[in-house]
Amino acid sequence: AHEARALDEDRDALVRLRATLISYRIDAVTPGEDAQGAVSIVIQVGGQEYQGRGVATDIVEASIRAYVVALNRATIASQAPARQRATAAAGA
């Protein structure tokens, strides 16, 4: 429990977003010994939900990929209002 809390704190400090995991799902993409797994997640940041999906033969890697995709979407969305204000100010 302590390690998970420390990881959450490190992640929050790195990405400067406080995210809550809402949903986590693993699906098999291909059969066999070198099967690929797909991880789909939903995180919540600032009251909004963002989805991410990752695929890899290692489920931990697929999970990280999915989480990074969702965090990237949250980051882009959080920067959109600032971009809109900058564009409006430059055009005025």
N, C-alpha and C positions, 0 to 999 in steps of 0.2 A: 504494500500500500504506500509506503514511504517513497519507494522508487518511482511509482506511477505519478505521485504528486510532484516529485522533483522533476520528472520528465515533462509534465504539464507546465510547470513554472518555467523551465528552460525553453520550451516551445513558445509559450506566450511572450517571453522576453525577446526571442529571436524574430518572430513574425509580427509582434505588436498587435495581435488580434486575440481576443479571448473566445475560443471556440468550444462548443459543447457537442459531443458526438451524439447524434439522434438515432442513427440507424447504421448497421454494419451487416453486410451480406456477402457470403462467399459462394461462387458458382464454379463448377468445372466447365472449362471451355473446350478442352481436348481430352480424350481418354489416353490411358497408357502410363508407362513409367515416367516419362518426361511431360506429363500433363501440365497444361497451363490452367491456372486458376484466375478467376476474375473477382475482384473485390469491389463492391459498390457501397459507398457511404453517403450519409447525409450529416452535415454539421450545421450548427446554428451559431451565427455571429450577429450580434446586435439585433436580435429578433427576426433575422432573415435566415432562410435555409438555403444551403448550397450543396450540390451533389458533386461527387467525384467518383471516378472509376479507374482502376488499375489492373493490368494483366501481366502476369509473370509466372514462371515455373516455381518460384519461391513465394509462398503466400505472404510472408512478411514484406517482401519487396513490393508485391501487388498492393498490399495495404498502405505502404508508404506512398506509393505512386497515387493511389486514390485520394489519400489525405492531402497531398500536395496540390492536386488538381482542384479539390474543393477549396483549399486555402487561397489558391491563386484567384479563383472566381470571387471569393469574398474580398480579397485585396483590391481587385479591379473594381468591384462594385463600390467599395468604400472610397475609392479615389475619383469616381465618376462625378460627384457633386463639385469637387474642387476643380476638375477639368472644365466643367460647364461654366463655373464662375469665371475662370481664367479666359475662356473663349469669349464669353460675353463682354468681359472688361476690355479685351483686345479689340473686339469689333466695335465697341462704343466710342 
